[in-house]
Amino acid sequence: MVNFEFNSEGFRRGMDEALSGALRDMAERIQVVLDSVLGESSGMALELVRELLVNKWEAEFGTTVSDPELGAYAAQIAAGNRIIVQVDGNFSSM
């Protein structure tokens, strides 16, 4: 028989580290998509920026970005603002 003692604090710390890394990776992927759209959409109308964002998002993630996020991101990008993705999941524009 093997004696096993569960270390809940160690488990929680390991999960936090894994999730934090996954969030950073996802934030980096989102940042690449948003920066790419910003770089390619200079002077484009809002609807065209929206369409470009949808296409790039679907190509990268295999899913769609939904409203209201889609509209908010497209509006910021169309205005020439870079959206900064933060690891805590928040988005801000510059």
Secondary structure, DSSP 8 states (H G I E B T S, - for coil): -------HHHHHHHHHHHHHHHHHHHHHHHHHHHHHHHHH-TT--HHHHHHHHHHHHHHHHSS---TTHHHHHHHHHHTT--EEE-TTS-EEE-
